[in-house]
Amino acid sequence: MTERKANPKKSVPPKGGTHAHAAKVSKMTEALAAVEGILPKDVMLRAMRDLVDDADKAKTVTLRRRLMRTAADIAKDVAPYVHPRLASIEHKGQIELGFAEKLVKARERLGKA
């Protein structure tokens, strides 16, 4: 049986490529989560770090790029859990003027506008 070659026009790697590796990492981290009761955020962070470590040890540039892309996808998914957005709040105090506005007001008071 001949080995399949990767088609550069398709994003699907050859059999046993990075998707298989990511699935293996995912299954391992899911099993760990079931045993230890860790949060999905922890699972995603661990999978991301494992992929980055594997990318550092990759023997080919292509494999390294694929592993880093997969790690970046995980990073994108876990970002809202690690870096939550700031909530909108209603401002009830006095608005502080910036430097430019203070300068304009000072010039107006001095009559140099």
N, C-alpha and C positions, 0 to 999 in steps of 0.2 A: 504494500500500500504506500502511495506517495504522500509526502508531507505537504499540507496546504500552505501556500504562500500568502502573506498579507497583501491585500489590495489597498494601495495608498488612497484610493478614492472612497473606500468604505472605512467606517470607524470600528468595524468588528475585527478583533485580533485573531490570529490563527488559533486553532484548538489548543487549549492549555495555556492561553495567554493571560493577560492581566485580569480579565473578567473572572477567570477561574480562581486566580489568586485572591481577588477581592471577595469572591463568594466564600472562599475558604476562611479568610480573615473574619468575615461577617459571621459565619457559623460558629467559629471559635469564640468570638466576643459575645454572641448571643448565649452560648452555653455558659460562659463565665458569668454573664448577667443573671441567668437563672439560678446558678449556684450561690453567688455572692449577694444577689439582690442589689446590684448597682444600677444607676440611672442610665437612660438612653444617652444622655450627654456624655457620660463617662465612656460608654461603649464607642461612640463616634470619635471622641478624642483619642482613645487608645488605638482604634483602627487607623485614624489619620496619621498618628505618630509611627505606627508600625509600617505603614506604606512609605512614609518619608525615610525611615531607616532602611527599608528594602531598596528604595530608589538610590540611596547613597552607595549601596553595595552592588547595584546593577552593573552588569558587564557591558551592556550596550546602551547607547544614547537613546535609542528608540524605546527600550524597556524603561529607562529612567524617566523619560518624558511621560509615558503612559501611567506609570506609578504616581508621578507628581500630579498629573491631571486628576487622577482618581482621588488623591489626597486633597487636592484643591476643591473638588466637588463636595467631599465630606466637610471640609472647612466651611464652605458656603452654607451647608445644611446646619452645622452646629453653631454658627456665628450668633444667631438670635438668642441662643441659650447662654452663651458666654458673654456677649456684648449687647445687652438689651438696649433698645432705643429709649431716649429720654421721653418721658410723658409730657404732653402739652399741659401747661398750667396757666391759670388765670392770674394775671399780674394785678395785684391790689395796691402796690406801693407807688411812690413817685418814680417816674422814669428819669434815670440819670443821663445827662447829656454827655455826648462824646467830646473828644478834644476839639474837633473841628467846629462843632456847634458852640462850645464855650468860647472859642476864639472869635467867631462871628459876633456873639453877644457882647464880648468885651470890646470889640471894635465899634459896635453900634453905640455902646455907652460912652466911648471916647469921641464919638462923632467922626470916625474915620472909615465909615462903611463904603 
